[in-house]
Amino acid sequence: MKTKFNRAIVTGGAGFIGSHIIEELLKQGLEVISIDNYLSGKKENLAEFKDNPNFKEVDCDITDFDELKKHINGVDIIFHNAASKKTICLNDPRRDLDINAKGTFNLLELSKDFGVKKFVHASTGSVYGEGVIIPQDENHPLVPVSYYGVSKLAGEKYVKLFNRIHGLDTTILRYFHVYGSRQDFSDEGGVVSIFTNKILNDKPITIFGDGTQQRAFTYVKDVVDANIFVAKSNLTNGKIYNCASGVNITLKQLAEVLYKLLEKQENIKYDNWTAGDIKVFNIDNSKIRSIGFDFKTSFEDGLKETIDWMKKKI
C-alpha cells in the first residue's frame, strides 16, 4: 500500500469496521485520518492509535461539506465506511438519506476536486432486497426493501456516476453480515455480538421471526483484507464486488453454534418479524475470488476470536 498511497482517509473510522481498516493501514506505514461524528463510532476503538504520529482523529460529519473540505487536501485514497445504521433508517429516514447519499456525494465531489487517486466505497447487500435469484451475484436485481437499502443504493449510483463521467478510480464492496472484535454488542449492534453478549450474561436471546432467515457472515479481518486488496489491484476500477465469505447459515443455527462454543444451555425467545427483514442472503463471491482474493478465516475461528474479545469487555 505504501508504494501506491501515502495518506488515507477512513470515514466511520471510529466504527467497528473502520477502526480495523485504520489499524491495518497504520501497520502498512500510511498516514491515516479518521473522520467520524461519533453518533455510533467510539473513541475507545481508536485509543490504541493515539500515540502513532501517522494517525489523526477528526470529529466531522460527512454531511457537512465545508468542514469535510478542510481535511481532503493531500489525501491519496478514501475508504468510505461511514453510514447510518438500520436503527436510523427506521427512526429517521431523512437523516439516513442525508448520510448515505448526500454524505457520499460530498466525499466524491471533494475526491474529484482534490485529485484523490482511489475511492473504496462500502455498500451493503441490502441493495439487493429479497433474493430473487439464488445465489445472489453482483448482477442480481436491485430491489431494496428498506429505506437503508434505498439510500445505500443511491450512494452506489453516485459512486458509479463519478467513475463514469469524472474518471474517479472507484471500487464498491457490498458488505453483508460482518462480525468480530469492536462490534457494538448493544441491542443496536450486529447479531453475532448481540447473541454472544446475551449468552455470556445468561440472558435469553431473541430471534425476530422463526429463525430460518439465512445470513452471510464474514469476519472483519477478511473485510479489511478485501478493502486493501481492491485498493492495490489494477483490476478493480469501476467494479462492484460482493464482500462475503460464503458462510451462509440461519439465525437459529448461529444461536446453536454460539451456545455450543460458550457451553451454555439454549434459551431462545421468538418475536414478530422485523419490518424490511430479508429472509435469505445466499451470496455468490466468485467475482472477487476471480481476481485473486480469498477469505481466510473459518466461521468457527472467527467466532472464537470474537468471543475472546467480548469476554474481556463484559
C-alpha positions, 0 to 999 in steps of 0.5 A: 500500500505504501508504494501506491498511497501515502495518506488515507482517509477512513470515514466511520473510522471510529466504527467497528469496521473502520477502526480495523481498516485504520489499524491495518493501514497504520501497520502498512506505514500510511498516514491515516485520518479518521473522520467520524461524528461519533453518533455510533463510532467510539473513541475507545476503538481508536485509543490504541492509535493515539500515540502513532504520529501517522494517525489523526482523529477528526470529529466531522460529519460527512454531511457537512461539506465545508468542514469535510473540505478542510481535511481532503487536501493531500489525501491519496485514497478514501475508504468510505465506511461511514453510514447510518445504521438500520436503527436510523433508517427506521427512526429517521429516514431523512437523516439516513438519506442525508448520510448515505447519499448526500454524505457520499456525494460530498466525499466524491465531489471533494475526491474529484476536486482534490485529485484523490487517486482511489475511492473504496466505497462500502455498500451493503447487500441490502441493495439487493432486497429479497433474493430473487435469484439464488445465489445472489451475484453482483448482477442480481436485481436491485430491489431494496426493501428498506429505506437503508437499502434505498439510500445505500443504493443511491450512494452506489449510483453516485459512486458509479456516476463519478467513475463514469463521467469524472474518471474517479478510480472507484471500487464498491464492496457490498458488505453483508453480515460482518462480525468480530472484535469492536462490534457494538454488542448493544441491542443496536449492534450486529447479531453475532455480538448481540447473541454472544453478549446475551449468552455470556450474561445468561440472558435469553436471546431473541430471534425476530421471526422463526429463525430460518432467515439465512445470513452471510457472515464474514469476519472483519479481518477478511473485510479489511483484507478485501478493502486493501486488496481492491485498493492495490489491484489494477483490476478493480476500477469501476467494479462492484464486488460482493464482500462475503465469505460464503458462510451462509447459515440461519439465525437459529443455527448461529444461536446453536453454534454460539451456545455450543462454543460458550457451553451454555444451555439454549434459551431462545425467545421468538418475536414478530418479524422485523419490518424490511427483514430479508429472509435469505442472503445466499451470496455468490463471491466468485467475482472477487475470488476471480481476481485473486482474493480469498477469505481466510478465516473459518466461521468457527475461528472467527467466532472464537476470536470474537468471543475472546474479545467480548469476554474481556469487555463484559 
